[in-house]
């Protein structure tokens, strides 16, 4: 089978198209013929040498979609369309390949109305968004802020919050063009940071109330600014650092508001939370309440260019490899 493998972690030039044996399936694994793989910032971090736990050579790709080729005695049927995420492309070979042996607990069926390319970009972003909202105490009527509307997690949080009954589901962008694009796509609570400040935007949208819940996948200065928007007893969850790994916060934003700040890691969550999130996402996808946005697709052999576009082009929506 064909696969895009990192022969080292020194940059894009280390990602090579190779021919590998089709993976053997062991107990509790399902052989999936990959149709599409999501491109995430994690692959860039690994390829750049920024993830010490990953070891080369390594086939990248932490999420994807495809068809069950061998169900291996599990509840899945041969030919069933599935999507998945897990430790693939990090501690073992991943989805930038034509076949992958996937643990059955990492799989979900794909609703019939969702195409493979869209499904490939769903698992990491929407599972992260759903679980982070749950752990933050989200309920219908809450006010939510998740920066970076064009990013996968920011967009997924906003879509899920709206679908689940948020009073306000706010996001941001530093690009005026993206702010306009967001409005054309129906996101009408996006704060354009190219012409205004975050706190002012939140106060305008909420009538001065602030954010009950902040889900921040950006990091850097935006984290401290988002913290300042919290309402009384608000909660901020930090789970990414695309804008920087360091931030200076004003602790009085936590103390006098009796607010909280915590971290989130998708793969540290218990199995029952995964199954609940998968079920909710499947239902919302099937009803059309949430709709993943794909910015651009690339061929498997163009994976390096896809990663470059993801990081340097900063697209609105997901980047996906068609296998």
PASEBA-1860 file (N, C-alpha, C; in nm, 3 decimals):
! residues 323
1> XXXXXXXX> 0.084/-0.120/0.000/0.000/0.000/0.000/0.088/0.125/0.000 ~ 0.032/0.236/-0.052/0.103/0.363/-0.050/0.080/0.433/0.085 ~ 0.182/0.504/0.130/0.171/0.581/0.254/0.269/0.697/0.250 ~ 0.235/0.805/0.319/0.326/0.918/0.334/0.389/0.908/0.473 ~ 0.521/0.879/0.472/0.590/0.851/0.597/0.697/0.957/0.625 ~ 0.703/1.000/0.750/0.811/1.089/0.794/0.933/1.004/0.821 ~ 1.037/1.023/0.740/1.162/0.949/0.759/1.247/1.013/0.868 ~ 1.216/1.136/0.901/1.281/1.209/1.009/1.190/1.324/1.047
9> XXXXXXXX> 1.234/1.407/1.140/1.151/1.516/1.189/1.225/1.649/1.173 ~ 1.271/1.675/1.051/1.345/1.799/1.025/1.269/1.895/0.935 ~ 1.143/1.864/0.902/1.065/1.953/0.818/0.997/1.880/0.704 ~ 0.934/1.959/0.617/0.854/1.903/0.509/0.932/1.804/0.421 ~ 1.062/1.828/0.403/1.141/1.745/0.313/1.154/1.601/0.361 ~ 1.123/1.575/0.488/1.135/1.439/0.542/1.009/1.355/0.518 ~ 0.905/1.414/0.460/0.782/1.340/0.434/0.792/1.276/0.295 ~ 0.793/1.142/0.290/0.819/1.070/0.166/0.706/0.971/0.135
17> XXXXXXXX> 0.677/0.954/0.005/0.581/0.853/-0.040/0.653/0.719/-0.044 ~ 0.600/0.620/0.029/0.664/0.488/0.038/0.561/0.379/0.010 ~ 0.611/0.260/-0.018/0.526/0.142/-0.039/0.547/0.049/0.080 ~ 0.441/0.023/0.155/0.449/-0.058/0.276/0.355/-0.178/0.267 ~ 0.379/-0.284/0.344/0.283/-0.395/0.350/0.151/-0.349/0.411 ~ 0.042/-0.407/0.363/-0.088/-0.380/0.424/-0.082/-0.425/0.570 ~ -0.135/-0.345/0.665/-0.124/-0.382/0.807/-0.200/-0.510/0.840 ~ -0.144/-0.587/0.931/-0.211/-0.706/0.984/-0.303/-0.664/1.098
25> XXXXXXXX> -0.419/-0.725/1.108/-0.512/-0.689/1.215/-0.502/-0.790/1.328 ~ -0.499/-0.738/1.448/-0.498/-0.821/1.568/-0.633/-0.811/1.636 ~ -0.646/-0.876/1.749/-0.772/-0.875/1.822/-0.815/-0.732/1.856 ~ -0.944/-0.705/1.841/-1.004/-0.575/1.874/-0.970/-0.465/1.773 ~ -0.909/-0.501/1.659/-0.881/-0.402/1.555/-0.962/-0.434/1.430 ~ -0.990/-0.327/1.354/-1.067/-0.335/1.231/-0.981/-0.279/1.118 ~ -0.973/-0.351/1.005/-0.896/-0.300/0.892/-0.983/-0.205/0.811 ~ -0.937/-0.081/0.798/-1.013/0.023/0.727/-0.937/0.062/0.600
33> XXXXXXXX> -1.007/0.061/0.488/-0.952/0.115/0.364/-0.977/0.266/0.365 ~ -0.871/0.344/0.375/-0.883/0.487/0.397/-0.926/0.558/0.268 ~ -1.027/0.642/0.280/-1.073/0.725/0.168/-1.018/0.867/0.178 ~ -1.004/0.917/0.301/-0.957/1.054/0.323/-0.900/1.065/0.463 ~ -0.803/1.155/0.479/-0.740/1.177/0.610/-0.737/1.325/0.640 ~ -0.769/1.361/0.762/-0.764/1.500/0.804/-0.619/1.545/0.825 ~ -0.592/1.670/0.790/-0.461/1.730/0.811/-0.473/1.824/0.931 ~ -0.393/1.800/1.035/-0.404/1.879/1.157/-0.270/1.943/1.193
41> XXXXXXXX> -0.271/2.047/1.277/-0.145/2.108/1.321/-0.053/2.011/1.394 ~ -0.110/1.905/1.451/-0.029/1.806/1.522/0.075/1.744/1.429 ~ 0.035/1.715/1.305/0.131/1.655/1.211/0.249/1.750/1.183 ~ 0.219/1.879/1.175/0.326/1.976/1.154/0.418/1.980/1.275 ~ 0.361/1.977/1.395/0.443/1.976/1.517/0.536/1.856/1.518 ~ 0.483/1.738/1.484/0.564/1.616/1.482/0.673/1.627/1.376 ~ 0.634/1.666/1.255/0.729/1.674/1.144/0.838/1.776/1.168 ~ 0.811/1.874/1.253/0.908/1.979/1.285/0.995/1.944/1.405
49> XXXXXXXX> 0.975/1.824/1.461/1.055/1.782/1.575/1.007/1.834/1.707 ~ 0.883/1.882/1.713/0.831/1.942/1.836/0.750/1.849/1.924 ~ 0.752/1.718/1.895/0.674/1.623/1.974/0.765/1.505/2.009 ~ 0.836/1.511/2.121/0.940/1.413/2.154/0.891/1.269/2.161 ~ 0.763/1.247/2.191/0.714/1.110/2.205/0.705/1.037/2.072 ~ 0.699/1.110/1.961/0.691/1.047/1.829/0.830/1.003/1.783 ~ 0.838/0.887/1.719/0.964/0.832/1.673/0.957/0.801/1.523 ~ 1.059/0.846/1.450/1.067/0.820/1.306/1.135/0.683/1.282
57> XXXXXXXX> 1.101/0.616/1.168/1.005/0.659/1.066/0.862/0.639/1.114 ~ 0.772/0.726/1.070/0.634/0.725/1.117/0.540/0.773/1.008 ~ 0.438/0.693/0.978/0.331/0.738/0.890/0.243/0.833/0.969 ~ 0.225/0.955/0.920/0.150/1.056/0.994/-0.001/1.038/0.974 ~ -0.079/1.121/1.045/-0.225/1.122/1.028/-0.300/1.067/1.146 ~ -0.364/1.156/1.223/-0.432/1.114/1.347/-0.581/1.091/1.329 ~ -0.637/1.124/1.212/-0.780/1.104/1.193/-0.808/1.075/1.046 ~ -0.922/1.009/1.022/-0.956/0.978/0.883/-1.094/0.918/0.871
65> XXXXXXXX> -1.126/0.881/0.747/-1.254/0.818/0.715/-1.231/0.716/0.606 ~ -1.313/0.614/0.605/-1.299/0.512/0.502/-1.406/0.405/0.514 ~ -1.372/0.287/0.462/-1.466/0.176/0.456/-1.405/0.054/0.525 ~ -1.486/-0.016/0.603/-1.438/-0.136/0.671/-1.405/-0.243/0.566 ~ -1.278/-0.286/0.566/-1.232/-0.389/0.473/-1.236/-0.527/0.538 ~ -1.206/-0.532/0.667/-1.212/-0.657/0.744/-1.260/-0.621/0.884 ~ -1.381/-0.669/0.918/-1.441/-0.633/1.047/-1.381/-0.711/1.163 ~ -1.312/-0.821/1.136/-1.240/-0.896/1.239/-1.330/-0.939/1.355
73> XXXXXXXX> -1.453/-0.975/1.324/-1.544/-1.026/1.427/-1.606/-0.921/1.516 ~ -1.588/-0.793/1.483/-1.647/-0.686/1.564/-1.790/-0.657/1.516 ~ -1.853/-0.560/1.581/-1.991/-0.524/1.546/-2.000/-0.446/1.415 ~ -1.889/-0.404/1.360/-1.891/-0.332/1.233/-1.902/-0.429/1.116 ~ -1.967/-0.384/1.009/-1.988/-0.468/0.892/-1.888/-0.432/0.783 ~ -1.847/-0.532/0.706/-1.762/-0.505/0.590/-1.838/-0.411/0.496 ~ -1.772/-0.306/0.451/-1.835/-0.207/0.365/-1.894/-0.089/0.439 ~ -1.901/-0.096/0.572/-1.955/0.017/0.650/-1.861/0.136/0.641
81> XXXXXXXX> -1.918/0.255/0.629/-1.838/0.377/0.626/-1.813/0.424/0.769 ~ -1.685/0.449/0.799/-1.647/0.482/0.937/-1.549/0.599/0.938 ~ -1.545/0.667/1.053/-1.446/0.772/1.079/-1.380/0.741/1.212 ~ -1.260/0.797/1.234/-1.185/0.757/1.352/-1.079/0.860/1.389 ~ -1.035/0.853/1.513/-0.912/0.919/1.559/-0.858/0.839/1.674 ~ -0.733/0.863/1.709/-0.668/0.789/1.816/-0.521/0.821/1.818 ~ -0.437/0.728/1.866/-0.293/0.752/1.874/-0.222/0.737/1.741 ~ -0.297/0.721/1.635/-0.242/0.698/1.502/-0.165/0.822/1.456
89> XXXXXXXX> -0.049/0.796/1.395/0.034/0.907/1.350/0.113/0.972/1.461 ~ 0.106/0.916/1.582/0.180/0.971/1.697/0.267/0.861/1.757 ~ 0.203/0.760/1.818/0.277/0.648/1.877/0.277/0.525/1.788 ~ 0.204/0.529/1.678/0.201/0.422/1.579/0.163/0.482/1.445 ~ 0.182/0.404/1.338/0.154/0.457/1.205/0.009/0.503/1.192 ~ -0.010/0.606/1.106/-0.139/0.674/1.100/-0.211/0.668/0.967 ~ -0.296/0.767/0.945/-0.398/0.765/0.840/-0.351/0.816/0.704 ~ -0.228/0.863/0.693/-0.177/0.904/0.562/-0.135/0.780/0.485
97> XXXXXXXX> -0.229/0.688/0.464/-0.199/0.559/0.402/-0.328/0.502/0.343 ~ -0.314/0.397/0.265/-0.431/0.339/0.199/-0.510/0.245/0.290 ~ -0.445/0.191/0.392/-0.512/0.103/0.488/-0.459/0.132/0.628 ~ -0.544/0.110/0.727/-0.502/0.126/0.867/-0.582/0.030/0.954 ~ -0.512/-0.036/1.048/-0.579/-0.121/1.147/-0.617/-0.034/1.266 ~ -0.748/-0.014/1.285/-0.798/0.082/1.383/-0.866/0.007/1.498 ~ -0.840/0.049/1.620/-0.909/-0.008/1.736/-1.058/0.017/1.723 ~ -1.139/-0.081/1.755/-1.283/-0.068/1.734/-1.343/0.046/1.817
105> XXXXXXXX> -1.285/0.074/1.935/-1.341/0.180/2.019/-1.310/0.319/1.964 ~ -1.222/0.328/1.867/-1.189/0.457/1.806/-1.275/0.487/1.684 ~ -1.364/0.396/1.648/-1.444/0.409/1.526/-1.586/0.458/1.553 ~ -1.639/0.532/1.457/-1.781/0.569/1.457/-1.833/0.556/1.314 ~ -1.956/0.515/1.300/-2.019/0.515/1.169/-2.034/0.658/1.120 ~ -2.040/0.675/0.989/-2.060/0.806/0.928/-2.205/0.816/0.881 ~ -2.276/0.923/0.918/-2.413/0.939/0.866/-2.414/0.941/0.713 ~ -2.519/0.888/0.655/-2.528/0.878/0.510/-2.521/1.011/0.438
113> XXXXXXXX> -2.559/1.118/0.504/-2.560/1.250/0.441/-2.423/1.318/0.440 ~ -2.323/1.257/0.504/-2.191/1.318/0.516/-2.092/1.246/0.425 ~ -2.023/1.320/0.338/-1.926/1.261/0.247/-1.797/1.226/0.321 ~ -1.719/1.136/0.261/-1.595/1.091/0.324/-1.498/1.205/0.350 ~ -1.485/1.296/0.255/-1.391/1.407/0.271/-1.429/1.492/0.392 ~ -1.556/1.519/0.409/-1.602/1.595/0.526/-1.581/1.515/0.654 ~ -1.613/1.386/0.650/-1.602/1.302/0.768/-1.459/1.291/0.819 ~ -1.362/1.295/0.728/-1.222/1.280/0.767/-1.175/1.392/0.858
121> XXXXXXXX> -1.237/1.508/0.849/-1.199/1.622/0.931/-1.287/1.643/1.053 ~ -1.371/1.546/1.083/-1.464/1.561/1.196/-1.406/1.516/1.330 ~ -1.344/1.398/1.341/-1.320/1.339/1.473/-1.246/1.426/1.574 ~ -1.124/1.471/1.543/-1.046/1.544/1.643/-1.116/1.672/1.687 ~ -1.161/1.753/1.591/-1.218/1.883/1.625/-1.350/1.870/1.701 ~ -1.440/1.787/1.650/-1.574/1.781/1.711/-1.575/1.702/1.841 ~ -1.494/1.596/1.851/-1.484/1.526/1.979/-1.423/1.618/2.085 ~ -1.317/1.689/2.048/-1.255/1.785/2.141/-1.357/1.890/2.185
129> XXXXXXXX> -1.428/1.946/2.088/-1.525/2.051/2.119/-1.635/1.999/2.211 ~ -1.689/1.883/2.180/-1.800/1.828/2.259/-1.757/1.799/2.402 ~ -1.643/1.732/2.418/-1.598/1.696/2.552/-1.556/1.819/2.632 ~ -1.490/1.914/2.567/-1.449/2.036/2.638/-1.571/2.114/2.687 ~ -1.673/2.123/2.603/-1.796/2.190/2.646/-1.860/2.116/2.764 ~ -1.866/1.983/2.755/-1.926/1.904/2.863/-1.853/1.925/2.994 ~ -1.720/1.918/2.990/-1.641/1.932/3.112/-1.644/2.074/3.167 ~ -1.681/2.170/3.082/-1.693/2.310/3.127/-1.829/2.339/3.188
137> XXXXXXXX> -1.917/2.240/3.191/-2.049/2.259/3.248/-2.149/2.324/3.154 ~ -2.129/2.306/3.023/-2.220/2.368/2.927/-2.363/2.319/2.946 ~ -2.456/2.414/2.936/-2.600/2.387/2.931/-2.662/2.485/2.833 ~ -2.779/2.450/2.782/-2.851/2.544/2.697/-2.872/2.675/2.771 ~ -2.853/2.787/2.700/-2.867/2.918/2.761/-2.735/2.980/2.805 ~ -2.626/2.901/2.805/-2.495/2.954/2.841/-2.438/3.038/2.727 ~ -2.344/3.126/2.763/-2.275/3.210/2.666/-2.134/3.155/2.646 ~ -2.099/3.125/2.520/-1.974/3.056/2.488/-1.888/3.143/2.396
145> XXXXXXXX> -1.757/3.145/2.423/-1.659/3.208/2.337/-1.553/3.105/2.301 ~ -1.527/3.088/2.171/-1.417/3.003/2.126/-1.345/3.075/2.013 ~ -1.226/3.129/2.038/-1.156/3.208/1.936/-1.121/3.127/1.811 ~ -1.096/3.201/1.702/-1.049/3.145/1.573/-1.158/3.069/1.500 ~ -1.253/3.142/1.443/-1.366/3.081/1.373/-1.321/2.997/1.254 ~ -1.209/3.032/1.191/-1.162/2.955/1.076/-1.091/2.827/1.113 ~ -1.051/2.814/1.241/-0.981/2.695/1.286/-1.076/2.581/1.315 ~ -1.024/2.459/1.317/-1.110/2.342/1.330/-1.182/2.336/1.463
153> XXXXXXXX> -1.110/2.356/1.574/-1.175/2.347/1.706/-1.265/2.467/1.731 ~ -1.217/2.587/1.701/-1.299/2.706/1.720/-1.432/2.695/1.647 ~ -1.427/2.650/1.523/-1.550/2.637/1.444/-1.639/2.528/1.499 ~ -1.579/2.415/1.539/-1.658/2.304/1.592/-1.728/2.342/1.722 ~ -1.657/2.414/1.811/-1.719/2.457/1.937/-1.840/2.545/1.909 ~ -1.824/2.641/1.817/-1.934/2.733/1.788/-2.052/2.658/1.728 ~ -2.027/2.569/1.635/-2.137/2.492/1.575/-2.209/2.407/1.680 ~ -2.132/2.338/1.763/-2.195/2.253/1.865/-2.270/2.336/1.968
161> XXXXXXXX> -2.210/2.445/2.014/-2.277/2.530/2.113/-2.410/2.582/2.060 ~ -2.411/2.628/1.935/-2.536/2.676/1.876/-2.638/2.564/1.867 ~ -2.594/2.446/1.819/-2.685/2.334/1.801/-2.744/2.287/1.933 ~ -2.667/2.304/2.042/-2.711/2.257/2.173/-2.778/2.366/2.257 ~ -2.804/2.482/2.195/-2.888/2.582/2.261/-2.817/2.693/2.334 ~ -2.694/2.725/2.296/-2.625/2.837/2.361/-2.699/2.968/2.339 ~ -2.696/3.056/2.440/-2.756/3.188/2.425/-2.675/3.272/2.326 ~ -2.543/3.265/2.340/-2.452/3.327/2.244/-2.339/3.229/2.218
169> XXXXXXXX> -2.296/3.218/2.092/-2.182/3.135/2.054/-2.088/3.225/1.974 ~ -1.987/3.278/2.041/-1.901/3.382/1.984/-1.765/3.326/1.944 ~ -1.709/3.385/1.839/-1.574/3.350/1.799/-1.503/3.477/1.752 ~ -1.380/3.459/1.703/-1.298/3.573/1.661/-1.225/3.540/1.532 ~ -1.169/3.641/1.470/-1.071/3.625/1.364/-0.989/3.753/1.358 ~ -0.863/3.739/1.318/-0.778/3.856/1.300/-0.781/3.903/1.155 ~ -0.858/3.835/1.070/-0.866/3.866/0.928/-1.003/3.922/0.894 ~ -1.006/4.041/0.836/-1.134/4.099/0.796/-1.202/4.012/0.690
177> XXXXXXXX> -1.122/3.955/0.599/-1.179/3.869/0.495/-1.246/3.746/0.557 ~ -1.184/3.687/0.659/-1.245/3.572/0.725/-1.371/3.612/0.801 ~ -1.372/3.732/0.858/-1.492/3.779/0.926/-1.608/3.788/0.828 ~ -1.580/3.839/0.708/-1.685/3.847/0.605/-1.727/3.708/0.561 ~ -1.631/3.618/0.544/-1.662/3.481/0.504/-1.747/3.412/0.610 ~ -1.714/3.435/0.737/-1.791/3.375/0.846/-1.936/3.420/0.840 ~ -1.957/3.547/0.814/-2.095/3.599/0.808/-2.172/3.536/0.693 ~ -2.106/3.517/0.578/-2.175/3.455/0.464/-2.210/3.310/0.494
185> XXXXXXXX> -2.135/3.247/0.584/-2.162/3.108/0.621/-2.260/3.098/0.738 ~ -2.310/3.211/0.786/-2.411/3.211/0.891/-2.360/3.227/1.032 ~ -2.230/3.256/1.048/-2.175/3.280/1.182/-2.183/3.430/1.209 ~ -2.285/3.472/1.285/-2.315/3.614/1.300/-2.268/3.672/1.433 ~ -2.189/3.594/1.509/-2.135/3.646/1.636/-1.982/3.630/1.636 ~ -1.922/3.678/1.528/-1.777/3.672/1.513/-1.718/3.812/1.533 ~ -1.620/3.822/1.620/-1.557/3.949/1.652/-1.435/3.969/1.562 ~ -1.437/4.072/1.482/-1.330/4.102/1.388/-1.219/4.177/1.462
193> XXXXXXXX> -1.112/4.108/1.497/-1.005/4.169/1.575/-0.916/4.260/1.492 ~ -0.939/4.266/1.361/-0.864/4.361/1.279/-0.918/4.502/1.293 ~ -1.038/4.515/1.348/-1.097/4.648/1.363/-1.149/4.676/1.504 ~ -1.131/4.582/1.596/-1.181/4.604/1.732/-1.115/4.509/1.830 ~ -1.143/4.529/1.958/-1.084/4.449/2.064/-1.180/4.339/2.109 ~ -1.122/4.231/2.159/-1.203/4.115/2.198/-1.304/4.150/2.307 ~ -1.256/4.213/2.415/-1.347/4.245/2.525/-1.463/4.333/2.483 ~ -1.435/4.430/2.398/-1.541/4.519/2.349/-1.643/4.441/2.268
201> XXXXXXXX> -1.595/4.348/2.185/-1.686/4.268/2.104/-1.775/4.179/2.188 ~ -1.717/4.116/2.290/-1.796/4.029/2.378/-1.902/4.110/2.452 ~ -1.863/4.226/2.503/-1.960/4.310/2.575/-2.072/4.357/2.482 ~ -2.040/4.388/2.359/-2.142/4.432/2.263/-2.241/4.319/2.235 ~ -2.191/4.199/2.212/-2.278/4.086/2.176/-2.363/4.042/2.295 ~ -2.303/4.041/2.414/-2.375/3.989/2.532/-2.446/4.096/2.612 ~ -2.438/4.221/2.569/-2.498/4.328/2.646/-2.425/4.354/2.776 ~ -2.295/4.327/2.776/-2.213/4.352/2.894/-2.198/4.234/2.987
209> XXXXXXXX> -2.263/4.122/2.956/-2.264/4.008/3.048/-2.130/3.936/3.053 ~ -2.072/3.906/2.938/-1.945/3.832/2.932/-1.964/3.688/2.890 ~ -1.859/3.607/2.906/-1.858/3.468/2.861/-1.869/3.373/2.980 ~ -1.970/3.286/2.978/-1.978/3.181/3.080/-1.867/3.078/3.059 ~ -1.842/3.046/2.932/-1.747/2.941/2.897/-1.656/2.990/2.785 ~ -1.526/2.974/2.803/-1.429/3.000/2.697/-1.355/2.870/2.667 ~ -1.355/2.828/2.541/-1.275/2.714/2.496/-1.169/2.771/2.403 ~ -1.043/2.770/2.448/-0.936/2.836/2.374/-0.837/2.733/2.320
217> XXXXXXXX> -0.832/2.722/2.187/-0.736/2.632/2.122/-0.623/2.710/2.056 ~ -0.609/2.835/2.090/-0.514/2.924/2.023/-0.391/2.952/2.109 ~ -0.413/2.984/2.237/-0.302/3.015/2.325/-0.247/3.154/2.301 ~ -0.126/3.180/2.350/-0.064/3.310/2.331/-0.143/3.422/2.397 ~ -0.133/3.540/2.339/-0.198/3.658/2.397/-0.349/3.646/2.400 ~ -0.406/3.571/2.305/-0.552/3.561/2.299/-0.607/3.493/2.424 ~ -0.526/3.405/2.487/-0.571/3.338/2.608/-0.596/3.439/2.719 ~ -0.501/3.529/2.741/-0.517/3.627/2.847/-0.632/3.722/2.816
225> XXXXXXXX> -0.649/3.758/2.689/-0.760/3.846/2.651/-0.894/3.775/2.671 ~ -0.900/3.647/2.634/-1.024/3.571/2.650/-1.058/3.555/2.797 ~ -0.957/3.535/2.880/-0.978/3.523/3.024/-1.046/3.648/3.078 ~ -1.009/3.763/3.025/-1.069/3.889/3.070/-1.215/3.904/3.035 ~ -1.268/3.820/2.944/-1.409/3.831/2.905/-1.501/3.748/2.994 ~ -1.444/3.670/3.085/-1.527/3.579/3.164/-1.630/3.652/3.250 ~ -1.748/3.595/3.257/-1.852/3.642/3.348/-1.824/3.585/3.488 ~ -1.902/3.625/3.585/-1.889/3.570/3.720/-1.903/3.419/3.715
233> XXXXXXXX> -1.810/3.349/3.785/-1.807/3.203/3.793/-1.786/3.137/3.656 ~ -1.727/3.212/3.564/-1.701/3.157/3.432/-1.587/3.056/3.432 ~ -1.574/2.985/3.320/-1.475/2.879/3.308/-1.399/2.893/3.177 ~ -1.266/2.888/3.184/-1.183/2.889/3.063/-1.109/2.756/3.053 ~ -1.118/2.693/2.936/-1.045/2.570/2.909/-0.945/2.596/2.799 ~ -0.818/2.565/2.826/-0.713/2.584/2.726/-0.668/2.448/2.675 ~ -0.655/2.435/2.541/-0.623/2.304/2.484/-0.536/2.311/2.359 ~ -0.484/2.430/2.327/-0.398/2.441/2.210/-0.308/2.562/2.220
241> XXXXXXXX> -0.215/2.573/2.124/-0.116/2.681/2.134/-0.068/2.725/1.996 ~ -0.159/2.729/1.899/-0.118/2.767/1.763/-0.066/2.910/1.757 ~ -0.110/2.996/1.850/-0.064/3.135/1.852/0.047/3.158/1.954 ~ 0.092/3.051/2.019/0.200/3.065/2.116/0.178/2.981/2.239 ~ 0.289/2.937/2.300/0.281/2.850/2.417/0.285/2.926/2.549 ~ 0.312/3.055/2.544/0.323/3.133/2.667/0.223/3.248/2.665 ~ 0.171/3.279/2.784/0.077/3.390/2.798/0.089/3.446/2.938 ~ 0.068/3.575/2.952/0.068/3.640/3.084/-0.075/3.674/3.120
249> XXXXXXXX> -0.122/3.623/3.233/-0.261/3.646/3.272/-0.268/3.739/3.394 ~ -0.381/3.803/3.406/-0.411/3.886/3.523/-0.493/3.799/3.618 ~ -0.433/3.757/3.729/-0.499/3.663/3.819/-0.625/3.722/3.881 ~ -0.637/3.854/3.882/-0.760/3.912/3.936/-0.880/3.878/3.848 ~ -0.857/3.849/3.720/-0.967/3.804/3.635/-1.025/3.673/3.683 ~ -0.944/3.593/3.751/-0.993/3.468/3.811/-1.048/3.491/3.951 ~ -0.975/3.569/4.031/-1.008/3.579/4.173/-1.141/3.649/4.198 ~ -1.153/3.772/4.149/-1.274/3.846/4.188/-1.399/3.795/4.116
257> XXXXXXXX> -1.378/3.727/4.002/-1.493/3.670/3.932/-1.525/3.527/3.979 ~ -1.442/3.475/4.069/-1.456/3.337/4.117/-1.461/3.241/3.997 ~ -1.373/3.268/3.900/-1.368/3.191/3.776/-1.265/3.079/3.786 ~ -1.257/2.996/3.683/-1.162/2.885/3.683/-1.095/2.873/3.547 ~ -0.975/2.817/3.548/-0.902/2.789/3.425/-0.846/2.648/3.435 ~ -0.860/2.571/3.327/-0.813/2.433/3.329/-0.768/2.393/3.189 ~ -0.703/2.278/3.182/-0.654/2.227/3.055/-0.740/2.109/3.009 ~ -0.720/2.072/2.882/-0.796/1.959/2.827/-0.708/1.883/2.730
265> XXXXXXXX> -0.712/1.750/2.739/-0.645/1.662/2.643/-0.744/1.556/2.598 ~ -0.769/1.549/2.469/-0.871/1.458/2.415/-0.845/1.313/2.456 ~ -0.721/1.267/2.442/-0.694/1.125/2.461/-0.677/1.086/2.608 ~ -0.698/1.182/2.698/-0.697/1.151/2.841/-0.838/1.126/2.894 ~ -0.938/1.139/2.808/-1.077/1.127/2.855/-1.122/0.981/2.858 ~ -1.213/0.946/2.951/-1.255/0.807/2.968/-1.343/0.757/2.853 ~ -1.350/0.626/2.833/-1.427/0.568/2.723/-1.572/0.611/2.718 ~ -1.636/0.624/2.835/-1.777/0.662/2.835/-1.799/0.802/2.780
273> XXXXXXXX> -1.702/0.892/2.802/-1.715/1.026/2.747/-1.699/1.023/2.595 ~ -1.611/0.937/2.546/-1.596/0.920/2.401/-1.725/0.870/2.338 ~ -1.785/0.767/2.397/-1.905/0.709/2.337/-2.021/0.809/2.339 ~ -2.034/0.886/2.445/-2.139/0.988/2.452/-2.118/1.095/2.347 ~ -1.993/1.140/2.330/-1.963/1.243/2.232/-1.987/1.192/2.089 ~ -1.940/1.071/2.059/-1.963/1.013/1.926/-2.112/1.008/1.895 ~ -2.193/0.962/1.990/-2.337/0.949/1.966/-2.402/1.084/1.940 ~ -2.366/1.184/2.018/-2.424/1.317/2.000/-2.383/1.376/1.865
281> XXXXXXXX> -2.256/1.363/1.831/-2.207/1.419/1.704/-2.273/1.349/1.586 ~ -2.288/1.217/1.593/-2.352/1.142/1.484/-2.494/1.194/1.462 ~ -2.569/1.214/1.571/-2.707/1.262/1.560/-2.713/1.402/1.501 ~ -2.626/1.492/1.548/-2.627/1.630/1.501/-2.583/1.640/1.355 ~ -2.487/1.556/1.314/-2.446/1.552/1.173/-2.561/1.504/1.087 ~ -2.628/1.399/1.132/-2.738/1.343/1.054/-2.853/1.439/1.036 ~ -2.877/1.524/1.135/-2.987/1.620/1.127/-2.948/1.746/1.052 ~ -2.818/1.763/1.025/-2.771/1.885/0.959/-2.749/2.001/1.053
289> XXXXXXXX> -2.759/1.977/1.185/-2.740/2.085/1.283/-2.595/2.132/1.288 ~ -2.502/2.044/1.256/-2.362/2.082/1.243/-2.313/2.037/1.106 ~ -2.227/2.118/1.044/-2.179/2.090/0.908/-2.031/2.123/0.899 ~ -1.945/2.021/0.892/-1.801/2.048/0.881/-1.769/2.124/0.754 ~ -1.671/2.212/0.764/-1.630/2.297/0.651/-1.494/2.251/0.602 ~ -1.485/2.217/0.474/-1.358/2.176/0.413/-1.310/2.290/0.324 ~ -1.189/2.337/0.352/-1.132/2.449/0.276/-1.070/2.401/0.146 ~ -0.998/2.285/0.150/-0.927/2.240/0.032/-0.885/2.094/0.050
297> XXXXXXXX> -0.880/2.020/-0.059/-0.832/1.883/-0.057/-0.701/1.872/-0.137 ~ -0.619/1.773/-0.098/-0.493/1.744/-0.165/-0.485/1.594/-0.188 ~ -0.407/1.553/-0.286/-0.377/1.412/-0.306/-0.280/1.364/-0.198 ~ -0.279/1.232/-0.173/-0.192/1.175/-0.070/-0.046/1.216/-0.091 ~ 0.001/1.209/-0.215/0.141/1.239/-0.241/0.176/1.386/-0.221 ~ 0.075/1.470/-0.207/0.096/1.614/-0.183/0.078/1.650/-0.036 ~ 0.098/1.553/0.053/0.074/1.575/0.197/0.161/1.687/0.252 ~ 0.286/1.698/0.205/0.373/1.806/0.255/0.317/1.942/0.218
305> XXXXXXXX> 0.267/1.953/0.095/0.209/2.081/0.053/0.079/2.109/0.128 ~ 0.004/2.004/0.159/-0.119/2.021/0.238/-0.087/2.075/0.377 ~ 0.018/2.021/0.440/0.058/2.070/0.572/0.106/2.214/0.565 ~ 0.182/2.245/0.459/0.230/2.383/0.443/0.112/2.478/0.429 ~ 0.013/2.437/0.350/-0.106/2.521/0.331/-0.183/2.538/0.462 ~ -0.194/2.429/0.540/-0.263/2.435/0.668/-0.199/2.536/0.763 ~ -0.066/2.534/0.770/0.006/2.617/0.866/0.028/2.758/0.815 ~ 0.071/2.771/0.691/0.108/2.901/0.638/-0.008/2.973/0.569
313> XXXXXXXX> -0.101/2.898/0.509/-0.215/2.959/0.442/-0.327/2.998/0.537 ~ -0.332/2.934/0.655/-0.433/2.962/0.757/-0.573/2.968/0.696 ~ -0.617/2.855/0.637/-0.746/2.854/0.567/-0.864/2.858/0.662 ~ -0.980/2.889/0.607/-1.107/2.883/0.680/-1.166/2.745/0.655 ~ -1.153/2.657/0.754/-1.202/2.520/0.736/-1.089/2.420/0.732 ~ -1.127/2.293/0.714/-1.032/2.183/0.721/-0.957/2.161/0.590 ~ -0.837/2.108/0.605/-0.757/2.059/0.491/-0.760/1.907/0.498 ~ -0.785/1.842/0.385/-0.805/1.698/0.384/-0.727/1.634/0.269
321> XXX> -0.667/1.517/0.297/-0.602/1.438/0.193/-0.701/1.338/0.137 ~ -0.713/1.330/0.006/-0.792/1.226/-0.060/-0.698/1.112/-0.094 ~ -0.724/0.996/-0.041/-0.630/0.884/-0.054/-0.654/0.808/-0.187
END
